[in-house]
Amino acid sequence: MADNEDINPYELLEIESTATEAEIKKAYRQKSLKVHPDRHPNNPQAAQKFHELNTAYELLLDPTRRTALDTKLNAQQAKKLRFAAYDNKRKAMMEELEKSEREFKKSRVDAQREAQRRQQEEESIKEEGRRLMREKQEAMSKLVEEKGKQKAKEEDAEAPSTGPLDTTVRLKFSPVNHAELTKSENIAALLRRFGPLDATSIVLSIKPNKKNPSKPPKHATALVPFNKVDGAFAAVLGSGRKDHGLEGIEVSWAEGKEPDIVAWLKEKGHLANGTAATASGQDKPVSSNPAGSGGGFSSFPDDLSFDPDPIKPPLPTAAAAASGLDFESLTLMRMRQAERERLEREILEAEAQEEA
């Protein structure tokens, strides 16, 4: 019986286990008339008893379910008979054995549940630790980033203004000893080891010997604009050095003095006063901040990629202007061209005074 397996349908209908189908129906009619809820309106248990009676009746009329019930009841009866034959000692032993088996099974289940609980607890602790670690790393990264931005802002505020010739150097050499440098492309090839430069804007001045025009000129001067300040700085450091291919060649700043931006970069540690770049291009001035330290200045990265205001080519043609240059760019380029022309005039005047 689904609702109460301890109820015996035969006992409920008060019939034998060998009763026929007709006997079952007869017993059901008699019992249902006695326990019907309509006859016992004041008995709250009448409906339950009537339900149990119907369940027992349906079960006994189902051959399959009745056979299963008979098998169960016979097994229970056989067990009762076996236990009845046991003495008190054997009963105690059997009960103790069954109790031990139940306790063993229960302890094994409890152990599995405890192990599962501990594993879940450990995973929860690990996940919490990972979460806290992520939060700490994010907070540290954010703090470092904010400090870097603040430092960059402070250094940007301190940075001096840049001039149009801060990346331009002046070369002085003898055309007799360096005949190959009488061409701008050769000068560009010589100095390109120090960094990218604007070969099209090189200004070369070779004044003939006035006293004896038949003799080769004694001095030559060239203005070479680098794209970045570190290239110009390296070239100046290598002035006159044989190991850098500048033996007999004087390299100085175009305006005759070190630009303010270079002095500021050296003070901040973005330009080193050490050896200039070698011919292989591998020993360029290095930053005082190690790569990846996160302390680089925003406008001047650790790889010295600072480009304060690179020298542009000479005055643009009409085609260049039509290609997309705005008015501000054209004006700036004209200003730079005028500055280069002024320096060229100064060079010529200085050479004239030396010869006089």
N, C-alpha and C positions, 0 to 999 in steps of 0.2 A: 504494500500500500504506500502510495507516494507521500501522503500526509503524515502517517505514523506507522513506521515499519514494525513496531512492537505489537500492533493489533493483529490478532489472528482472525482472518475472515471466517473460518469455520466456527470459531468460538463466538464471534459476533452474531452469526446466523443460527448458532446453537445446532449445528449439524455435524455429522461425521465427515472425515476427510474422504470417505468412499461414497458420499452422497451423489445421487444422479442429478441430471439437469432439472428434472421435474421436481425433485426434493428441494433443490436450491431455490427454484422459483416459488414453491409453496412456502418455504421458510421466509423468504424475502417479503411475500405479501403479508404474512402474519406479523412480522416484526415492523414493517413500514407503517402498518395501521396503528401500532402501539406508540411509535416514536415520531409520527408525523408532526411537524411544527404547528399545523392548524389545530391539532388537538391539545397542544401544550403552548398556548400563546404567552403564558407568563414564565415559561422556562427558557432562559437565554441559551441553554446548551442543547435545546431540542434540534435546532438547525444543524449543529455540528454532528450530533449523533445520526441524524438522517443522512447527512452527507457521507459519513463513514459507512453507513449501511449500503448506500448506493455504490460506493467505491468497491466495497467487498463483493457485492452482487455482480458488478461488471467484471471484476477480476476472475471470479469463479466461472463465469460463462465464457471466458476467453481461454481456449485449450492451451495455448502457448504460455500464457501468464500463469495459468493454474498449475501447469507442469513445473514451471520454475518455482512456484510457491511450494508445491509438494516436495520438490528436491531440497529446498531450503529448510522446510520444517522437518523433513526426515533427517537432514544433517544435524539440525539442532537437537532432535530427539536422540540421535545416535551419540552425540557429544554428551548429552545428559546421562545416558546410560553408561558411557565410558567413565565419566567422572563419578558416577554413583559407585562404580566398581573400585575406584581408587580409594586408598585409605587417606587419612588426613595428612600424612607426611608427604605422599606423592602429590596431593593437591597443592600443598604449600610449595613444593619444589617447582611444579609447573607454573604456578602463579608467579613465583619469584623469577623464573626464567623468562616468562613473558614480560614481566615488569622490566627486567634488565634489557631485553631487546628493545622495548619501547623507549627506555631512557637513553640507550645507545644511539638509536635513530634520532631522538630529539637532540642529544648533544652534538651529533654530527651536523644536523641542520643548523643548530645554533652557532656552531663554529664557522660554518660557511657564511651565515648571515653576518657574523662578527667580522670575518675577513673582508667581506664585500663592503661593510660599513667603513672599516679602516681604510680600504683602498679608495673609496669615495672621498673620505676625509683628507687623505694625503693628496689626491688630485685637486681637491678644493684649495688646500693650502698652497700647492705648487702654482695653481692658476692665480691665486691672490698675490703670491710673490712675483710672478711674471707681470701682473698688472701694475703692482707698485713699482717694479723696475722700469717698466715702460713709462710710467708717469714721471719717475725721477729723471730718466734720460731725456724725455721731452722737455721737462722743466729746465734741466741743465742746458740743453741745446738752445732753448728759447732765451735763457739768460746770456749765454755766450753770444748769440746772434744780436741781442739787444745791446750788449756791451760793445760788440764790434761796430754796430751801426752808430752808437753814440760816439765811439772813438773816431770813426770815419767822419762824422759830422764835425767834430772838434777840429780834426786835422784839415778837413776841407775849408773850414772857416779860417784857419791859420795860413793856408797856402797862399803864396804871393801870386800876383797876376803874371801872366806869361806874355812875352814879347814875340813878335813875328820872326826874330832871328835867334831865339833861344836854342834852336836845334841846328844852327848853321855854324860851320867851322871855317877858319881861314887857313889855307895852305901857302907856305912860302918855300920855294925850292929853286935850284939852279937848273935852267933848261939844258946846260951843257952836261951835267951829271945825270939828269933825268929827262932825256929827250923823249922818252915814251909818254911822259906826263903832259906833253904839249897838246894832247887830245883829251877832250872831256870824258870820252868813254873809257879811256885808260885810267883816269883819275877815279871814276866811278868804280871800276873793277878793283882798284887798289884798296879803296876804303869800304867797299861793300862787306868785307869780312867783319867790320865792326857793327854792322846793322843795316837795315834797309835805308836807302837814300833816294832822293829825287834827281836822277841823272839828267833829266831834261832841263833842270833849273841851275845847273852848275855854271858859274860865271868864271871864265878864265881870262887873265890879263897877262900878256907877254909884251913888255915894252922893249923896242929895239935899242941898241947901244947908240946914243946920239953922238958921242965923241968919235966912235969908230963904227959906222954902220956896217962895215964888212964883217965885223966880228959878231959872233952869236950873242944874244942877250944874256945879261948876267943874272937877272932875277925874273921870277914869274910868280904870280899870285892867283889863287883860285878860291872861290867861295863855294862850299859844298853843303847843301841842305840835307840833313838826315830826316827821316820820317819820325824818329823818336829821340828823346833826349838822352837815353842811355847809349845809343849808338854814337852820338856826338861826343858824349862824355868819355867813352872808351877810346875814341880816336884822339882826343886831346891828351889822355893819359899815355897813349902810345907815341907821342911826338918824339921824333928823332931816334926811336929805338929800332935797332937792326933786327931784333927778333920778331918785330911786327911789320917788317918791310918798309919802315919809315926812316931809314938811315939818311941823314942829310935833308930831311923834310921837316919843317917846323909846322906844327898843327896847333892853332890857338882858336879862341872863340872869336866869332866874326866881329863882335862889338868891342873887342879888346879887353874884356873883363868877363869873369865868370857870371853867368846869368843868376839872378836871384833864386829862380826855381831850382837850379842845380844845388846851390848852397843849402836851400831848404830841404831838398831830398836827401842830401848827405847828412844833415843834422837829424833827420827822422830815421836814418838807417836804411833808406830805400836805394841809395847809391853808395858803393864802397869805394874807398880811396886806394884800394889794392891794385893789383896788376890789371892792365887793360886786356881787351880781348886778343887772343892769339890768332894766328893765321887760320887755324882750324876752326875758329869760331866757337870753341868749347869753354874758354876761360873768360867769359864776359863778367863784368862787375855783377856781384850778387847782392841780393837783399839781405839785410840783417835778420829778417824774419824767416825762419825755415819754412819751406814749402808745406802748405797744408796746416800751418799752425793756427790759422784763423785770425791772426793779428795783423794782416796786411791792410794797407790804406786803400780806401775804396777807389780813389782816383789813380792810384799807383800800385797795381798788383805786385805780388812777390816776384813775378817773372819779368819785372821792369818793362811792362808793355805800355808805360806812360807815353801818351802822345799829346803833349800840351797844346801844340798848334802847328802841325807839320807844314813845312814849306810846300806850297803848291807850284805848279808850272807857271810860266810867264803869262802875260795877258791872254785871256781866252779869245779865240776867233769867233766870228759870227756863228759858225756851225756849232761850236761848243756852247755858246749862249743859247742857241735854239734847242739844244739837246736837253735842257731842263735846269740850268743853273739859275738861281734866283738873284735878285738885285743885291742882296747882302753878300752873297758869295763873290759876285763880280767886283763889288766895292773892296772887299777884303783882298782879293787877288791883285787889284790895282795898287792898293797900299803896299803890299809886299814887293811888288815890282818896283815901285818908287823907292822903297828902302834899299833894295839891291842896287838900283842905279846910283843912289847916293853913295853907298859903300864903294861901288866901282869907281866913282869919281874921286873919292878920298884915296883909293889905292893909287890911281894915276897921279894925283897931286903929290902923294908921298914919294912915289918913285921919281917924279920930276925934281922934287927938292933934294933927294939923295944924289942925283946926278949933277945938280947944280953945285 
